[in-house]
Amino acid sequence: MISFPNAKINLGLHITSKRKDGFHDIESCMIPIPLLDVLEMIIDSKKTTFTTTGLEVPGDSKDNLILKAYQLLKKDFPNLPHLAIHLHKNIPMGAGLGGGSADAAFALTMMNNLFDLILDDFFLEEYAAQLGSDCAFFIENTPKIARGRGELLEPMELDLKGTHLVLINPGIHIGTKEAYAGVTPASPKVKLEEVLADKSRWRNELVNDFEASIFPNHPEIAAIKEKLYENGAYYAAMSGSGSSVFGLFDEKPSKINWDESYFKFEELL
């Protein structure tokens, strides 16, 4: 069985409060985008294995969220057979695009189908939320308003069909500690849904709170956002805690000259 886990971008990201468990509550609109990994699973009679190609996946493979998804299901379904799992990695990691979360969520969905577990989306989202804050979003994989740690999801009617997406990742690593260091949690003054309903308000009011602390430390990321606006984007922002920056265009933009080392992705949504 093969599937194609996709990335996401954030339209607005507010850090609303710090929780007693050490996490933060957020508010954001998450949108799936067609930047894809490739995930393959084959039932194996001998042992469960995990291999990767494409972009290098750092860390010990046994800590990968895909294997953790398998182990999570195996706790409740101990007779699950072994799997040979292969991931071809295209989505940059630690880039605010949710690639690892998508891989884990798609793995849950694939195993649900492969093993005929007949779990509905509610239960799959419950499992996904145990793996990571963004994971549950990728079960239904449609535009959602995310609150709480990112696992409280509400459907959002938002049609970006016909929009041209330009996504740039300069390869700068932003650690979680650095991302949150300059953020003062606060409830937004205007409802996110209200701003999202009027695209003319996005540039000035659809804010990613992480930008205020990250841009001064990494002016290169801020410059990418500005360049997207200079080339005609009607909205540009950093995704998640960065360092990916995306621009949305009504018309296909003319070729923009980026540093050759940057990861670049363009697609019609």
ABEGO torsion letter per residue (X at the ends): XBBBBBBBBBBEBBBABBBAAGBBBBBBBBBBBABBBBBBBBBBAABBBBBBBEBBBBEBAAABAAAAAAAAAAAABAABBBBBBBBBBABBBGAGAGAAAAAAAAAAAAAAAAAGAGBBAAAAAAAAAAAEAAAAAAAAGBBBBBBEAGABBBBBBBBABGBBBBBBBAGBBBBAAAAAAABBBBBBABBAAAAAABAAAAAAABBBAAAAAAAAABAAAAAAAAAAAAAGBABBBBBEAOABBBBBBABBBBBBBBBAABBBBBBBX
